[in-house]
């Protein structure tokens, strides 16, 4: 990983912590794959765009309907629990 990539990741992490009022370091709890039968969603606002079969890093289980996730482009937003298989 180059210095430029490291700085970009650090900046993205700081923005995430500020946006979601997240305390401490960002730890990935687990990885989950979006249900291949799920409908693809464009995202927007507070929701992450979903693609079938995409692998997401789970950062926090916020409630029964929403999960805070990060995708491969390091974007962090909420995902509906119905899109991720149990």
N, C-alpha and C positions, 0 to 999 in steps of 0.2 A: 504494500500500500504506500502510495506516495504521500509526501507532506501535504500537498494540495487536497488530496482525497480525505486525509485525516482531519484537516481543518474544516472541510465541508461537512463531514459527519458530526464533528463537535458543534458546529453552528446549528445543524438540524436538531441535534439533541437539546441544545439550549432553547431553541424556539419551541420545541415540543414541551419542555418543562414549563416554560412561561405560558403557553397557550392553555395547557390542561392543568396548571397549578400543581404540577407533579413534584413531590419532594424526593430528594435523594437520587441515586443513580438509576438508570433505566436497565432493568433486568428482564430478559426474555424468560417467561414462565414455561412456555412450550411453543411448538409450531403446529399449525393446523392447516389443512388443505380445504379450500372452498369446495363445497359440494359440486361435483361435475354435472348434476341435474339442476342446479340452481339457475335462476334467471340472472343474466349479467346486468349489473347496474352501473350507471355512469358516476354515481357519487355526487359530491357537492356538499356545501355547507359543513356539516359535522360528520358526514358519512364517507367512507373510503370507497373508491370505485372497485368493483369486483369483477374478476374474470374466472370462468370455470377452471377448476383444477389448480388455481394459483395457491402458493404456499405463503401463509402469513405468520409473522411472529406475534404471539399473544403477550401483551405487556401487562394487562390488568383486566380482571373480570369485574366490570363496573356494576352491573345488575343482571337480572335474568334475561333482559331483552338486548342488551348492548355489551360488546366486548371491545376493549381498546387494543387495536392491532397496528402493526407496521408491515408495509408491503416491501417488495424487492427494490423499489425506488426510495426507500426510507421515509415514505410518507406515513404519518401516524394519525389515524382517525378512528372513529367508532365503526363497528360492523354489527349488523343485526345477527343475533344468535341463531336465527333460522337458516342462515346461509352456511353455517359451519356445522358439520355432523358431530353428534355427541361422542 
